[in-house]
Amino acid sequence: MGSIVLELQNEIVSSNCDVVNILRKAHLIASKLKLADFDQWIQHELNGYPDPESCPEYRKVRGSLKTFNPYRGWIPTSIQDNEYEKKICERKLVNSISEIISLCQSSGNVLTLDFSGEQLALFDKMADSLLPMDYALHVPTTAVKDIEEKVKNTILEWTLKLESEG
């Protein structure tokens, strides 16, 4: 088992590390060692989390609320209440790590996250909008890419612990 752990460590520190492959390899190790809790975390990273409450804190991203103006494109939307602004502009990403990586690669510098119809109606009501508007949360992809780095670091720390415990 020691050689596969060392192999995994080498993959993690490699400049072209594929996080999905290291998660699969970590799943193999955790499964063979019967480390159910860590394996469950790996499965959530590979397949997505069931709900935002079960997501780790590092999957929380912060963006800015924007409204689509048909003449000017996406424009910033201000929210006066700081607590309410935090609830709107922070979101935990439940997607699988591979989906998060794909979204970042196809989005350029900003990832646009949609709101539910109910949330959109609430925003229109708050803005006293006569017409339905389109709102979205614009999150810098650097914040989203940090999730991938946190996953790599977590697996690296885990392999170091496995190595030290023999």
Backbone as JSON Lines, residues from 0, in Angstrom:
{"i":0,"aa":"M","n":[0.83,-1.2,0.0],"ca":[0.0,0.0,0.0],"c":[0.87,1.25,0.0]}
{"i":1,"aa":"G","n":[2.08,1.13,0.59],"ca":[2.96,2.29,0.68],"c":[3.35,2.87,-0.66]}
{"i":2,"aa":"S","n":[3.58,2.0,-1.65],"ca":[4.02,2.51,-2.96],"c":[2.92,3.29,-3.67]}
{"i":3,"aa":"I","n":[1.66,2.87,-3.52],"ca":[0.57,3.6,-4.17],"c":[0.35,4.96,-3.5]}
{"i":4,"aa":"V","n":[0.6,5.02,-2.2],"ca":[0.5,6.29,-1.47],"c":[1.58,7.25,-1.96]}
{"i":5,"aa":"L","n":[2.81,6.75,-2.1],"ca":[3.91,7.58,-2.61],"c":[3.65,8.01,-4.05]}
{"i":6,"aa":"E","n":[3.09,7.12,-4.83],"ca":[2.74,7.43,-6.22],"c":[1.7,8.55,-6.26]}
{"i":7,"aa":"L","n":[0.72,8.46,-5.37],"ca":[-0.32,9.5,-5.29],"c":[0.29,10.84,-4.88]}
{"i":8,"aa":"Q","n":[1.19,10.82,-3.91],"ca":[1.87,12.06,-3.5],"c":[2.6,12.7,-4.68]}
{"i":9,"aa":"N","n":[3.3,11.88,-5.45],"ca":[4.03,12.4,-6.62],"c":[3.08,13.01,-7.65]}
{"i":10,"aa":"E","n":[1.93,12.39,-7.84],"ca":[0.94,12.94,-8.78],"c":[0.41,14.29,-8.29]}
{"i":11,"aa":"I","n":[0.16,14.39,-6.99],"ca":[-0.4,15.62,-6.43],"c":[0.56,16.79,-6.61]}
{"i":12,"aa":"V","n":[1.84,16.57,-6.38],"ca":[2.81,17.67,-6.47],"c":[3.26,17.94,-7.91]}
{"i":13,"aa":"S","n":[2.83,17.11,-8.83],"ca":[3.16,17.32,-10.24],"c":[2.44,18.56,-10.77]}
{"i":14,"aa":"S","n":[3.09,19.29,-11.67],"ca":[2.5,20.52,-12.2],"c":[1.28,20.24,-13.08]}
{"i":15,"aa":"N","n":[1.18,19.05,-13.64],"ca":[0.01,18.73,-14.47],"c":[-0.9,17.72,-13.77]}
{"i":16,"aa":"C","n":[-1.13,17.95,-12.5],"ca":[-1.94,17.07,-11.66],"c":[-3.41,17.1,-12.11]}
{"i":17,"aa":"D","n":[-3.98,15.93,-12.32],"ca":[-5.39,15.8,-12.66],"c":[-6.14,15.43,-11.39]}
{"i":18,"aa":"V","n":[-6.9,16.37,-10.87],"ca":[-7.54,16.17,-9.56],"c":[-8.54,15.01,-9.57]}
{"i":19,"aa":"V","n":[-9.22,14.79,-10.69],"ca":[-10.17,13.68,-10.75],"c":[-9.44,12.34,-10.63]}
{"i":20,"aa":"N","n":[-8.31,12.21,-11.31],"ca":[-7.53,10.97,-11.2],"c":[-6.98,10.75,-9.8]}
{"i":21,"aa":"I","n":[-6.51,11.83,-9.15],"ca":[-5.99,11.63,-7.79],"c":[-7.12,11.3,-6.82]}
{"i":22,"aa":"L","n":[-8.31,11.82,-7.07],"ca":[-9.46,11.45,-6.23],"c":[-9.8,9.97,-6.42]}
{"i":23,"aa":"R","n":[-9.75,9.51,-7.65],"ca":[-10.03,8.09,-7.91],"c":[-9.0,7.19,-7.22]}
{"i":24,"aa":"K","n":[-7.75,7.59,-7.32],"ca":[-6.7,6.8,-6.67],"c":[-6.87,6.85,-5.15]}
{"i":25,"aa":"A","n":[-7.22,8.02,-4.62],"ca":[-7.46,8.15,-3.18],"c":[-8.65,7.28,-2.76]}
{"i":26,"aa":"H","n":[-9.66,7.21,-3.62],"ca":[-10.82,6.35,-3.35],"c":[-10.39,4.89,-3.25]}
{"i":27,"aa":"L","n":[-9.54,4.48,-4.16],"ca":[-9.01,3.11,-4.14],"c":[-8.31,2.82,-2.82]}
{"i":28,"aa":"I","n":[-7.45,3.74,-2.39],"ca":[-6.7,3.55,-1.14],"c":[-7.64,3.54,0.06]}
{"i":29,"aa":"A","n":[-8.53,4.54,0.12],"ca":[-9.45,4.65,1.26],"c":[-10.36,3.43,1.35]}
{"i":30,"aa":"S","n":[-10.79,2.94,0.2],"ca":[-11.65,1.76,0.17],"c":[-10.92,0.52,0.68]}
{"i":31,"aa":"K","n":[-9.69,0.33,0.22],"ca":[-8.91,-0.84,0.66],"c":[-8.56,-0.77,2.14]}
{"i":32,"aa":"L","n":[-8.35,0.45,2.65],"ca":[-8.02,0.62,4.07],"c":[-9.28,0.75,4.94]}
{"i":33,"aa":"K","n":[-10.44,0.68,4.3],"ca":[-11.74,0.78,4.99],"c":[-11.86,2.08,5.8]}
{"i":34,"aa":"L","n":[-11.47,3.18,5.16],"ca":[-11.58,4.51,5.77],"c":[-12.85,5.18,5.23]}
{"i":35,"aa":"A","n":[-13.98,4.76,5.8],"ca":[-15.29,5.14,5.26],"c":[-15.55,6.64,5.25]}
{"i":36,"aa":"D","n":[-15.18,7.35,6.32],"ca":[-15.45,8.79,6.38],"c":[-14.71,9.55,5.28]}
{"i":37,"aa":"F","n":[-13.43,9.25,5.13],"ca":[-12.64,9.94,4.11],"c":[-13.12,9.52,2.72]}
{"i":38,"aa":"D","n":[-13.48,8.26,2.56],"ca":[-13.98,7.78,1.27],"c":[-15.3,8.47,0.91]}
{"i":39,"aa":"Q","n":[-16.12,8.75,1.9],"ca":[-17.37,9.45,1.62],"c":[-17.08,10.87,1.11]}
{"i":40,"aa":"W","n":[-16.12,11.55,1.72],"ca":[-15.72,12.88,1.24],"c":[-15.24,12.78,-0.22]}
{"i":41,"aa":"I","n":[-14.42,11.77,-0.52],"ca":[-13.93,11.57,-1.89],"c":[-15.1,11.37,-2.85]}
{"i":42,"aa":"Q","n":[-16.05,10.53,-2.46],"ca":[-17.22,10.28,-3.32],"c":[-18.01,11.56,-3.58]}
{"i":43,"aa":"H","n":[-18.15,12.39,-2.54],"ca":[-18.86,13.67,-2.73],"c":[-18.1,14.58,-3.69]}
{"i":44,"aa":"E","n":[-16.78,14.6,-3.58],"ca":[-16.0,15.43,-4.5],"c":[-16.13,14.91,-5.93]}
{"i":45,"aa":"L","n":[-16.12,13.61,-6.1],"ca":[-16.23,13.02,-7.44],"c":[-17.63,13.14,-8.04]}
{"i":46,"aa":"N","n":[-18.66,12.99,-7.21],"ca":[-20.03,12.91,-7.71],"c":[-20.9,14.1,-7.37]}
{"i":47,"aa":"G","n":[-20.41,15.0,-6.56],"ca":[-21.21,16.15,-6.12],"c":[-21.8,15.9,-4.75]}
{"i":48,"aa":"Y","n":[-22.14,16.99,-4.09],"ca":[-22.72,16.92,-2.75],"c":[-24.24,16.93,-2.85]}
{"i":49,"aa":"P","n":[-24.93,16.24,-1.93],"ca":[-26.39,16.16,-2.01],"c":[-27.09,17.51,-1.79]}
{"i":50,"aa":"D","n":[-26.49,18.38,-1.0],"ca":[-27.1,19.69,-0.72],"c":[-26.03,20.64,-0.2]}
{"i":51,"aa":"P","n":[-26.3,21.95,-0.23],"ca":[-25.29,22.92,0.23],"c":[-24.86,22.73,1.68]}
{"i":52,"aa":"E","n":[-25.76,22.25,2.53],"ca":[-25.43,22.07,3.94],"c":[-24.35,21.03,4.16]}
{"i":53,"aa":"S","n":[-24.26,20.05,3.28],"ca":[-23.25,19.0,3.43],"c":[-21.91,19.36,2.8]}
{"i":54,"aa":"C","n":[-21.84,20.51,2.14],"ca":[-20.59,20.96,1.49],"c":[-19.61,21.5,2.52]}
{"i":55,"aa":"P","n":[-18.33,21.21,2.32],"ca":[-17.31,21.83,3.19],"c":[-17.24,23.34,2.94]}
{"i":56,"aa":"E","n":[-16.72,24.06,3.91],"ca":[-16.63,25.52,3.83],"c":[-15.81,25.99,2.64]}
{"i":57,"aa":"Y","n":[-14.79,25.22,2.24],"ca":[-13.96,25.67,1.12],"c":[-14.71,25.7,-0.21]}
{"i":58,"aa":"R","n":[-15.9,25.14,-0.25],"ca":[-16.71,25.18,-1.47],"c":[-17.62,26.4,-1.52]}
{"i":59,"aa":"K","n":[-17.49,27.28,-0.54],"ca":[-18.27,28.51,-0.54],"c":[-17.54,29.54,-1.4]}
{"i":60,"aa":"V","n":[-18.25,30.1,-2.37],"ca":[-17.69,31.15,-3.22],"c":[-18.52,32.42,-3.05]}
{"i":61,"aa":"R","n":[-17.87,33.53,-3.34],"ca":[-18.55,34.82,-3.23],"c":[-18.47,35.52,-4.58]}
{"i":62,"aa":"G","n":[-19.58,36.06,-4.99],"ca":[-19.64,36.78,-6.26],"c":[-20.37,38.09,-6.1]}
{"i":63,"aa":"S","n":[-20.69,38.7,-7.21],"ca":[-21.44,39.95,-7.18],"c":[-22.74,39.76,-7.96]}
{"i":64,"aa":"L","n":[-23.81,40.3,-7.4],"ca":[-25.12,40.21,-8.04],"c":[-25.16,41.21,-9.18]}
{"i":65,"aa":"K","n":[-25.58,40.72,-10.35],"ca":[-25.7,41.6,-11.52],"c":[-27.05,41.39,-12.18]}
{"i":66,"aa":"T","n":[-27.53,42.46,-12.8],"ca":[-28.79,42.45,-13.53],"c":[-28.49,42.62,-15.01]}
{"i":67,"aa":"F","n":[-29.21,41.89,-15.84],"ca":[-28.98,42.03,-17.27],"c":[-29.8,43.18,-17.83]}
{"i":68,"aa":"N","n":[-29.09,44.13,-18.42],"ca":[-29.72,45.27,-19.1],"c":[-29.58,45.0,-20.6]}
{"i":69,"aa":"P","n":[-30.71,44.96,-21.33],"ca":[-30.63,44.62,-22.76],"c":[-29.77,45.58,-23.58]}
{"i":70,"aa":"Y","n":[-29.53,46.78,-23.08],"ca":[-28.73,47.75,-23.83],"c":[-27.28,47.8,-23.37]}
{"i":71,"aa":"R","n":[-27.04,47.51,-22.1],"ca":[-25.69,47.66,-21.55],"c":[-25.07,46.34,-21.09]}
{"i":72,"aa":"G","n":[-25.79,45.25,-21.16],"ca":[-25.27,43.97,-20.7],"c":[-25.45,43.82,-19.19]}
{"i":73,"aa":"W","n":[-24.56,43.06,-18.58],"ca":[-24.65,42.82,-17.13],"c":[-24.17,44.06,-16.38]}
{"i":74,"aa":"I","n":[-25.01,44.54,-15.46],"ca":[-24.65,45.71,-14.65],"c":[-24.73,45.35,-13.17]}
{"i":75,"aa":"P","n":[-23.86,45.93,-12.34],"ca":[-23.88,45.64,-10.9],"c":[-25.21,46.03,-10.27]}
{"i":76,"aa":"T","n":[-25.64,45.24,-9.32],"ca":[-26.86,45.5,-8.57],"c":[-26.47,45.68,-7.12]}
{"i":77,"aa":"S","n":[-26.84,46.81,-6.55],"ca":[-26.45,47.05,-5.15],"c":[-27.54,46.57,-4.21]}
{"i":78,"aa":"I","n":[-27.09,46.05,-3.09],"ca":[-27.98,45.59,-2.02],"c":[-27.56,46.34,-0.77]}
{"i":79,"aa":"Q","n":[-28.47,47.08,-0.19],"ca":[-28.14,47.95,0.94],"c":[-27.9,47.18,2.24]}
{"i":80,"aa":"D","n":[-28.62,46.11,2.45],"ca":[-28.51,45.34,3.69],"c":[-27.35,44.35,3.57]}
{"i":81,"aa":"N","n":[-26.31,44.54,4.4],"ca":[-25.1,43.7,4.32],"c":[-25.39,42.22,4.57]}
{"i":82,"aa":"E","n":[-26.27,41.94,5.53],"ca":[-26.58,40.55,5.85],"c":[-27.31,39.88,4.68]}
{"i":83,"aa":"Y","n":[-28.25,40.6,4.1],"ca":[-29.0,40.07,2.96],"c":[-28.08,39.92,1.75]}
{"i":84,"aa":"E","n":[-27.19,40.87,1.57],"ca":[-26.23,40.82,0.46],"c":[-25.35,39.58,0.58]}
{"i":85,"aa":"K","n":[-24.94,39.27,1.81],"ca":[-24.1,38.09,2.04],"c":[-24.86,36.81,1.68]}
{"i":86,"aa":"K","n":[-26.14,36.74,2.05],"ca":[-26.95,35.56,1.75],"c":[-27.12,35.37,0.24]}
{"i":87,"aa":"I","n":[-27.21,36.47,-0.48],"ca":[-27.41,36.39,-1.93],"c":[-26.1,36.1,-2.66]}
{"i":88,"aa":"C","n":[-25.03,36.73,-2.22],"ca":[-23.76,36.7,-2.98],"c":[-22.81,35.59,-2.58]}
{"i":89,"aa":"E","n":[-23.14,34.81,-1.57],"ca":[-22.32,33.66,-1.2],"c":[-23.1,32.39,-1.52]}
{"i":90,"aa":"R","n":[-22.41,31.43,-2.1],"ca":[-23.06,30.18,-2.46],"c":[-22.07,29.03,-2.35]}
{"i":91,"aa":"K","n":[-22.56,27.91,-1.83],"ca":[-21.74,26.7,-1.8],"c":[-22.02,25.92,-3.08]}
{"i":92,"aa":"L","n":[-20.95,25.52,-3.74],"ca":[-21.08,24.77,-4.99],"c":[-21.17,23.28,-4.7]}
{"i":93,"aa":"V","n":[-22.28,22.66,-5.07],"ca":[-22.52,21.24,-4.8],"c":[-22.06,20.35,-5.95]}
{"i":94,"aa":"N","n":[-21.69,20.94,-7.07],"ca":[-21.32,20.2,-8.28],"c":[-20.12,19.3,-8.04]}
{"i":95,"aa":"S","n":[-19.99,18.28,-8.89],"ca":[-18.8,17.42,-8.84],"c":[-17.58,18.26,-9.21]}
{"i":96,"aa":"I","n":[-16.42,17.84,-8.75],"ca":[-15.19,18.58,-9.02],"c":[-14.92,18.64,-10.52]}
{"i":97,"aa":"S","n":[-15.25,17.59,-11.26],"ca":[-15.02,17.61,-12.71],"c":[-15.92,18.64,-13.39]}
{"i":98,"aa":"E","n":[-17.14,18.78,-12.92],"ca":[-18.05,19.79,-13.47],"c":[-17.55,21.2,-13.15]}
{"i":99,"aa":"I","n":[-17.07,21.4,-11.94],"ca":[-16.52,22.7,-11.54],"c":[-15.34,23.07,-12.43]}
{"i":100,"aa":"I","n":[-14.45,22.12,-12.67],"ca":[-13.28,22.37,-13.52],"c":[-13.73,22.71,-14.94]}
{"i":101,"aa":"S","n":[-14.68,21.95,-15.48],"ca":[-15.18,22.22,-16.84],"c":[-15.83,23.59,-16.94]}
{"i":102,"aa":"L","n":[-16.62,23.95,-15.93],"ca":[-17.26,25.27,-15.93],"c":[-16.23,26.38,-15.94]}
{"i":103,"aa":"C","n":[-15.18,26.22,-15.15],"ca":[-14.11,27.24,-15.11],"c":[-13.4,27.35,-16.45]}
{"i":104,"aa":"Q","n":[-13.13,26.22,-17.07],"ca":[-12.41,26.23,-18.35],"c":[-13.24,26.86,-19.46]}
{"i":105,"aa":"S","n":[-14.56,26.74,-19.39],"ca":[-15.41,27.27,-20.45],"c":[-15.95,28.67,-20.16]}
{"i":106,"aa":"S","n":[-15.64,29.21,-19.0],"ca":[-16.24,30.48,-18.59],"c":[-15.35,31.7,-18.7]}
{"i":107,"aa":"G","n":[-14.1,31.53,-19.02],"ca":[-13.21,32.7,-19.04],"c":[-12.86,33.13,-17.63]}
{"i":108,"aa":"N","n":[-13.01,34.4,-17.33],"ca":[-12.63,34.92,-16.01],"c":[-13.77,34.94,-15.0]}
{"i":109,"aa":"V","n":[-15.0,34.78,-15.48],"ca":[-16.16,34.88,-14.59],"c":[-17.11,33.71,-14.83]}
{"i":110,"aa":"L","n":[-17.54,33.11,-13.74],"ca":[-18.53,32.05,-13.79],"c":[-19.87,32.68,-13.43]}
{"i":111,"aa":"T","n":[-20.87,32.5,-14.28],"ca":[-22.19,33.08,-14.05],"c":[-23.11,32.0,-13.49]}
{"i":112,"aa":"L","n":[-23.59,32.22,-12.27],"ca":[-24.47,31.26,-11.61],"c":[-25.89,31.81,-11.6]}
{"i":113,"aa":"D","n":[-26.83,31.0,-12.03],"ca":[-28.22,31.42,-12.12],"c":[-28.93,31.3,-10.78]}
{"i":114,"aa":"F","n":[-30.06,31.99,-10.69],"ca":[-30.93,31.9,-9.52],"c":[-32.21,31.17,-9.92]}
{"i":115,"aa":"S","n":[-32.91,30.65,-8.93],"ca":[-34.19,29.97,-9.2],"c":[-35.24,31.01,-9.6]}
{"i":116,"aa":"G","n":[-36.32,30.54,-10.2],"ca":[-37.42,31.42,-10.58],"c":[-37.99,32.17,-9.39]}
{"i":117,"aa":"E","n":[-38.09,31.48,-8.27],"ca":[-38.6,32.09,-7.04],"c":[-37.68,33.23,-6.58]}
{"i":118,"aa":"Q","n":[-36.38,33.0,-6.64],"ca":[-35.42,34.04,-6.25],"c":[-35.49,35.23,-7.21]}
{"i":119,"aa":"L","n":[-35.61,34.96,-8.51],"ca":[-35.7,36.04,-9.5],"c":[-36.93,36.9,-9.25]}
{"i":120,"aa":"A","n":[-38.06,36.27,-8.94],"ca":[-39.29,37.01,-8.64],"c":[-39.12,37.88,-7.4]}
{"i":121,"aa":"L","n":[-38.42,37.36,-6.4],"ca":[-38.16,38.13,-5.18],"c":[-37.28,39.34,-5.48]}
{"i":122,"aa":"F","n":[-36.25,39.17,-6.32],"ca":[-35.39,40.3,-6.69],"c":[-36.2,41.37,-7.42]}
{"i":123,"aa":"D","n":[-37.07,40.94,-8.34],"ca":[-37.92,41.9,-9.06],"c":[-38.8,42.68,-8.1]}
{"i":124,"aa":"K","n":[-39.35,41.98,-7.11],"ca":[-40.21,42.62,-6.12],"c":[-39.41,43.63,-5.3]}
{"i":125,"aa":"M","n":[-38.21,43.25,-4.89],"ca":[-37.36,44.16,-4.1],"c":[-36.97,45.39,-4.91]}
{"i":126,"aa":"A","n":[-36.77,45.22,-6.21],"ca":[-36.32,46.32,-7.06],"c":[-37.5,47.13,-7.61]}
{"i":127,"aa":"D","n":[-38.72,46.75,-7.24],"ca":[-39.91,47.41,-7.77],"c":[-39.91,47.42,-9.3]}
{"i":128,"aa":"S","n":[-39.47,46.34,-9.88],"ca":[-39.36,46.24,-11.33],"c":[-40.72,45.97,-11.95]}
{"i":129,"aa":"L","n":[-41.05,46.74,-12.98],"ca":[-42.31,46.54,-13.69],"c":[-42.25,45.33,-14.62]}
{"i":130,"aa":"L","n":[-41.06,45.06,-15.12],"ca":[-40.84,43.92,-16.01],"c":[-39.92,42.91,-15.32]}
{"i":131,"aa":"P","n":[-40.11,41.63,-15.62],"ca":[-39.18,40.64,-15.05],"c":[-37.76,40.89,-15.56]}
{"i":132,"aa":"M","n":[-36.82,40.87,-14.66],"ca":[-35.41,41.09,-15.01],"c":[-34.66,39.78,-14.84]}
{"i":133,"aa":"D","n":[-33.49,39.72,-15.45],"ca":[-32.62,38.55,-15.32],"c":[-31.48,38.92,-14.38]}
{"i":134,"aa":"Y","n":[-31.31,38.14,-13.33],"ca":[-30.24,38.36,-12.35],"c":[-29.34,37.14,-12.35]}
{"i":135,"aa":"A","n":[-28.07,37.36,-12.05],"ca":[-27.13,36.24,-11.93],"c":[-26.02,36.62,-10.96]}
{"i":136,"aa":"L","n":[-25.44,35.61,-10.37],"ca":[-24.29,35.81,-9.49],"c":[-23.03,35.61,-10.33]}
{"i":137,"aa":"H","n":[-22.19,36.64,-10.39],"ca":[-20.95,36.58,-11.17],"c":[-19.79,36.32,-10.2]}
{"i":138,"aa":"V","n":[-19.18,35.15,-10.35],"ca":[-18.11,34.71,-9.45],"c":[-16.8,34.63,-10.24]}
{"i":139,"aa":"P","n":[-15.73,35.25,-9.72],"ca":[-14.44,35.12,-10.42],"c":[-14.0,33.66,-10.45]}
{"i":140,"aa":"T","n":[-13.52,33.2,-11.59],"ca":[-13.12,31.79,-11.68],"c":[-11.95,31.47,-10.77]}
{"i":141,"aa":"T","n":[-11.18,32.48,-10.37],"ca":[-10.08,32.22,-9.44],"c":[-10.61,31.7,-8.11]}
{"i":142,"aa":"A","n":[-11.76,32.21,-7.68],"ca":[-12.37,31.74,-6.43],"c":[-12.83,30.29,-6.57]}
{"i":143,"aa":"V","n":[-13.33,29.95,-7.75],"ca":[-13.82,28.6,-7.99],"c":[-12.65,27.63,-8.14]}
{"i":144,"aa":"K","n":[-11.6,28.06,-8.82],"ca":[-10.42,27.2,-9.02],"c":[-9.74,26.88,-7.69]}
{"i":145,"aa":"D","n":[-9.94,27.72,-6.7],"ca":[-9.36,27.48,-5.38],"c":[-9.91,26.19,-4.76]}
{"i":146,"aa":"I","n":[-11.13,25.82,-5.13],"ca":[-11.72,24.57,-4.64],"c":[-10.85,23.39,-5.05]}
{"i":147,"aa":"E","n":[-10.41,23.38,-6.29],"ca":[-9.55,22.3,-6.79],"c":[-8.26,22.22,-5.99]}
{"i":148,"aa":"E","n":[-7.67,23.37,-5.68],"ca":[-6.42,23.39,-4.9],"c":[-6.65,22.88,-3.48]}
{"i":149,"aa":"K","n":[-7.78,23.23,-2.89],"ca":[-8.09,22.76,-1.53],"c":[-8.24,21.23,-1.52]}
{"i":150,"aa":"V","n":[-8.85,20.69,-2.56],"ca":[-9.0,19.23,-2.66],"c":[-7.62,18.57,-2.75]}
{"i":151,"aa":"K","n":[-6.76,19.1,-3.6],"ca":[-5.4,18.55,-3.73],"c":[-4.66,18.6,-2.4]}
{"i":152,"aa":"N","n":[-4.76,19.73,-1.71],"ca":[-4.08,19.88,-0.41],"c":[-4.62,18.89,0.62]}
{"i":153,"aa":"T","n":[-5.93,18.7,0.63],"ca":[-6.54,17.76,1.57],"c":[-6.04,16.34,1.32]}
{"i":154,"aa":"I","n":[-5.98,15.94,0.07],"ca":[-5.49,14.59,-0.25],"c":[-4.01,14.47,0.08]}
{"i":155,"aa":"L","n":[-3.23,15.49,-0.21],"ca":[-1.8,15.45,0.12],"c":[-1.61,15.29,1.62]}
{"i":156,"aa":"E","n":[-2.32,16.07,2.43],"ca":[-2.21,15.96,3.89],"c":[-2.61,14.56,4.35]}
{"i":157,"aa":"W","n":[-3.65,14.02,3.75],"ca":[-4.12,12.68,4.1],"c":[-3.05,11.63,3.78]}
{"i":158,"aa":"T","n":[-2.41,11.75,2.6],"ca":[-1.36,10.77,2.24],"c":[-0.16,10.89,3.16]}
{"i":159,"aa":"L","n":[0.17,12.11,3.57],"ca":[1.29,12.29,4.51],"c":[0.97,11.64,5.85]}
{"i":160,"aa":"K","n":[-0.28,11.76,6.27],"ca":[-0.71,11.12,7.53],"c":[-0.64,9.6,7.4]}
{"i":161,"aa":"L","n":[-1.12,9.08,6.26],"ca":[-1.05,7.63,6.03],"c":[0.39,7.14,6.06]}
{"i":162,"aa":"E","n":[1.26,7.9,5.43],"ca":[2.68,7.53,5.36],"c":[3.31,7.52,6.76]}
{"i":163,"aa":"S","n":[2.99,8.52,7.56],"ca":[3.59,8.6,8.9],"c":[3.05,7.52,9.84]}
{"i":164,"aa":"E","n":[1.8,7.09,9.6],"ca":[1.21,6.04,10.43],"c":[1.62,4.64,9.98]}
{"i":165,"aa":"G","n":[2.25,4.58,8.8],"ca":[2.73,3.29,8.29],"c":[1.66,2.58,7.6]}
